[in-house]
Amino acid sequence: MQQGDRTGAATMLQTAAKTALQIGDKGAATVLQASATRLQAGEELSEADLKKTRIVSKTVLQE
């Protein structure tokens, strides 16, 4: 993943984490923020991390 893509993805995940907190889903917020932090640190997300992030993102967006 390119640095610009990583930065954009991290920003999007942080926004989703804030939304999750606003609707009271602390678990989803934690997963989303952890993924954002790893991307900001230049790390790649594992397949398991990507799967968890996708699941909680969809849950937050559907609420």
VOKETOR-715332 format. One record per atom (N, C-alpha, C): residue in three letters; chain; atom name; y, x, z. Coordinates in steps of 0.05 Angstrom, whole numbers, plus 32768, in hexadecimal, padded with zeros to 4 digits. Example, Ala and Ser with C-alpha at 12.3 -4.5 7.8 and 13.67 -1.06 7.14 Angstrom:
% VOKETOR-715332
> residuo, cadena, atomo, py, px, pz
> ALA, A, N, 7F8E, 8108, 809C
> ALA, A, CA, 7FA6, 80F6, 809C
> ALA, A, C, 7FBE, 8108, 809C
> SER, A, N, 7FD3, 8101, 808E
> SER, A, CA, 7FEB, 8111, 808F
> SER, A, C, 8001, 8102, 809D
% end
This chain:
% VOKETOR-715332
> residuo, cadena, atomo, py, px, pz
> MET, A, N, 7FE9, 8011, 8000
> MET, A, CA, 8000, 8000, 8000
> MET, A, C, 8019, 8012, 8000
> GLN, A, N, 802C, 800B, 7FEF
> GLN, A, CA, 8045, 801B, 7FED
> GLN, A, C, 8056, 8016, 8006
> GLN, A, N, 8068, 8028, 800D
> GLN, A, CA, 8078, 8026, 8024
> GLN, A, C, 8089, 800D, 8023
> GLY, A, N, 8095, 8006, 800D
> GLY, A, CA, 80A6, 7FEE, 800A
> GLY, A, C, 8096, 7FD5, 800F
> ASP, A, N, 807D, 7FD4, 8004
> ASP, A, CA, 806C, 7FBE, 8008
> ASP, A, C, 8064, 7FBB, 8026
> ARG, A, N, 805F, 7FD2, 8032
> ARG, A, CA, 8057, 7FD2, 804E
> ARG, A, C, 806E, 7FC8, 8060
> THR, A, N, 8086, 7FD0, 8059
> THR, A, CA, 809E, 7FC7, 8069
> THR, A, C, 80A2, 7FAA, 8065
> GLY, A, N, 809F, 7FA0, 804D
> GLY, A, CA, 80A2, 7F83, 8048
> GLY, A, C, 808D, 7F73, 8056
> ALA, A, N, 8075, 7F7C, 8055
> ALA, A, CA, 805F, 7F6E, 8063
> ALA, A, C, 8063, 7F6E, 8081
> ALA, A, N, 806C, 7F85, 808C
> ALA, A, CA, 8071, 7F86, 80A9
> ALA, A, C, 8086, 7F73, 80B1
> THR, A, N, 809C, 7F71, 80A1
> THR, A, CA, 80B2, 7F5E, 80A7
> THR, A, C, 80A8, 7F41, 80A6
> MET, A, N, 8097, 7F3B, 8092
> MET, A, CA, 808C, 7F20, 8090
> MET, A, C, 807A, 7F1A, 80A8
> LEU, A, N, 806A, 7F2D, 80B0
> LEU, A, CA, 8059, 7F28, 80C7
> LEU, A, C, 8068, 7F25, 80E1
> GLN, A, N, 807E, 7F34, 80E4
> GLN, A, CA, 808F, 7F31, 80FB
> GLN, A, C, 809C, 7F15, 80FC
> THR, A, N, 80A4, 7F0C, 80E5
> THR, A, CA, 80B0, 7EF1, 80E4
> THR, A, C, 809B, 7EDC, 80EB
> ALA, A, N, 8083, 7EDF, 80E1
> ALA, A, CA, 806D, 7ECD, 80E7
> ALA, A, C, 8067, 7ECE, 8105
> ALA, A, N, 8068, 7EE6, 8111
> ALA, A, CA, 8062, 7EE9, 812E
> ALA, A, C, 8077, 7EDA, 813E
> LYS, A, N, 8090, 7EDB, 8136
> LYS, A, CA, 80A6, 7ECD, 8144
> LYS, A, C, 80A1, 7EAF, 8141
> THR, A, N, 8099, 7EA6, 812A
> THR, A, CA, 8093, 7E89, 8126
> THR, A, C, 807C, 7E81, 8138
> ALA, A, N, 8067, 7E91, 8139
> ALA, A, CA, 8050, 7E8B, 814B
> ALA, A, C, 8059, 7E88, 8168
> LEU, A, N, 806B, 7E9A, 8171
> LEU, A, CA, 8075, 7E98, 818C
> LEU, A, C, 8085, 7E7E, 8190
> GLN, A, N, 8094, 7E77, 817C
> GLN, A, CA, 80A4, 7E5E, 817E
> GLN, A, C, 8093, 7E45, 8181
> ILE, A, N, 807C, 7E46, 8174
> ILE, A, CA, 806A, 7E2E, 8177
> ILE, A, C, 8056, 7E32, 818E
> GLY, A, N, 8058, 7E48, 819C
> GLY, A, CA, 8048, 7E4C, 81B4
> GLY, A, C, 802D, 7E59, 81B0
> ASP, A, N, 8029, 7E65, 8199
> ASP, A, CA, 800F, 7E72, 8193
> ASP, A, C, 8011, 7E90, 8198
> LYS, A, N, 800D, 7E97, 81B1
> LYS, A, CA, 8011, 7EB4, 81B9
> LYS, A, C, 7FFB, 7EC5, 81AD
> GLY, A, N, 7FE3, 7EBB, 81AA
> GLY, A, CA, 7FCD, 7ECA, 819E
> GLY, A, C, 7FD3, 7ED2, 8181
> ALA, A, N, 7FDC, 7EBF, 8172
> ALA, A, CA, 7FE3, 7EC4, 8156
> ALA, A, C, 7FFA, 7ED8, 8155
> ALA, A, N, 800E, 7ED4, 8166
> ALA, A, CA, 8025, 7EE6, 8166
> ALA, A, C, 801C, 7F03, 816C
> THR, A, N, 8009, 7F06, 817E
> THR, A, CA, 8000, 7F21, 8185
> THR, A, C, 7FF2, 7F2E, 816D
> VAL, A, N, 7FE1, 7F1F, 815F
> VAL, A, CA, 7FD2, 7F2A, 8148
> VAL, A, C, 7FE6, 7F32, 8132
> LEU, A, N, 7FF9, 7F20, 812D
> LEU, A, CA, 800D, 7F25, 8117
> LEU, A, C, 801E, 7F3D, 811E
> GLN, A, N, 8028, 7F3E, 8137
> GLN, A, CA, 8039, 7F54, 813E
> GLN, A, C, 802A, 7F6F, 813E
> ALA, A, N, 8011, 7F6E, 8146
> ALA, A, CA, 8001, 7F87, 8146
> ALA, A, C, 7FFD, 7F91, 8129
> SER, A, N, 7FF8, 7F7F, 8117
> SER, A, CA, 7FF5, 7F87, 80FB
> SER, A, C, 8010, 7F92, 80F0
> ALA, A, N, 8026, 7F85, 80F7
> ALA, A, CA, 8040, 7F8E, 80EE
> ALA, A, C, 8046, 7FAA, 80F8
> THR, A, N, 803F, 7FAF, 8111
> THR, A, CA, 8044, 7FC9, 811E
> THR, A, C, 8033, 7FDF, 8110
> ARG, A, N, 801A, 7FD8, 810A
> ARG, A, CA, 8009, 7FEC, 80FD
> ARG, A, C, 8014, 7FF3, 80E1
> LEU, A, N, 801D, 7FDF, 80D3
> LEU, A, CA, 8028, 7FE4, 80B8
> LEU, A, C, 8042, 7FF5, 80BA
> GLN, A, N, 8053, 7FEF, 80CE
> GLN, A, CA, 806B, 7FFE, 80D1
> GLN, A, C, 8065, 801C, 80D8
> ALA, A, N, 804F, 8020, 80E5
> ALA, A, CA, 8047, 803B, 80ED
> ALA, A, C, 803A, 804A, 80D5
> GLY, A, N, 8037, 803C, 80BF
> GLY, A, CA, 802B, 8049, 80A7
> GLY, A, C, 800D, 8047, 80A6
> GLU, A, N, 8002, 8037, 80B8
> GLU, A, CA, 7FE4, 8034, 80B8
> GLU, A, C, 7FDC, 801F, 80A4
> GLU, A, N, 7FC3, 8021, 809B
> GLU, A, CA, 7FB7, 800C, 808B
> GLU, A, C, 7FA9, 7FF8, 809D
> LEU, A, N, 7FA8, 7FDF, 8095
> LEU, A, CA, 7F99, 7FCC, 80A5
> LEU, A, C, 7F7D, 7FCB, 809B
> SER, A, N, 7F6A, 7FCA, 80AE
> SER, A, CA, 7F4E, 7FC8, 80A7
> SER, A, C, 7F48, 7FAC, 809B
> GLU, A, N, 7F31, 7FA9, 808F
> GLU, A, CA, 7F29, 7F8E, 8085
> GLU, A, C, 7F29, 7F79, 809B
> ALA, A, N, 7F1F, 7F81, 80B3
> ALA, A, CA, 7F1E, 7F6F, 80CA
> ALA, A, C, 7F3B, 7F67, 80D2
> ASP, A, N, 7F4D, 7F7B, 80D3
> ASP, A, CA, 7F69, 7F75, 80DA
> ASP, A, C, 7F75, 7F62, 80C6
> LEU, A, N, 7F70, 7F67, 80AC
> LEU, A, CA, 7F7B, 7F56, 8097
> LEU, A, C, 7F71, 7F3A, 8099
> LYS, A, N, 7F57, 7F37, 809F
> LYS, A, CA, 7F4B, 7F1D, 80A2
> LYS, A, C, 7F58, 7F0D, 80B9
> LYS, A, N, 7F5A, 7F1B, 80D1
> LYS, A, CA, 7F67, 7F0E, 80E8
> LYS, A, C, 7F83, 7F06, 80E2
> THR, A, N, 7F92, 7F18, 80D5
> THR, A, CA, 7FAE, 7F13, 80CF
> THR, A, C, 7FB0, 7EFB, 80BC
> ARG, A, N, 7F9F, 7EF9, 80A8
> ARG, A, CA, 7FA0, 7EE3, 8095
> ARG, A, C, 7F9A, 7EC9, 80A4
> ILE, A, N, 7F86, 7EC9, 80B5
> ILE, A, CA, 7F7E, 7EB0, 80C3
> ILE, A, C, 7F95, 7EA6, 80D5
> VAL, A, N, 7FA1, 7EB8, 80E5
> VAL, A, CA, 7FB6, 7EAF, 80F6
> VAL, A, C, 7FCF, 7EA8, 80E7
> SER, A, N, 7FD4, 7EB5, 80D0
> SER, A, CA, 7FEB, 7EAE, 80C0
> SER, A, C, 7FE9, 7E92, 80B5
> LYS, A, N, 7FD1, 7E8C, 80AB
> LYS, A, CA, 7FCD, 7E71, 80A0
> LYS, A, C, 7FCF, 7E5C, 80B6
> THR, A, N, 7FC5, 7E62, 80CE
> THR, A, CA, 7FC7, 7E4F, 80E4
> THR, A, C, 7FE4, 7E4A, 80EC
> VAL, A, N, 7FF4, 7E5F, 80ED
> VAL, A, CA, 8010, 7E5C, 80F4
> VAL, A, C, 801F, 7E4C, 80DF
> LEU, A, N, 8019, 7E52, 80C5
> LEU, A, CA, 8027, 7E44, 80B0
> LEU, A, C, 8020, 7E27, 80AE
> GLN, A, N, 8008, 7E1F, 80B6
> GLN, A, CA, 7FFF, 7E04, 80B4
> GLN, A, C, 8009, 7DF3, 80CB
> GLU, A, N, 8011, 7DFE, 80E1
> GLU, A, CA, 801A, 7DEF, 80F8
> GLU, A, C, 8035, 7DE2, 80F4
% end
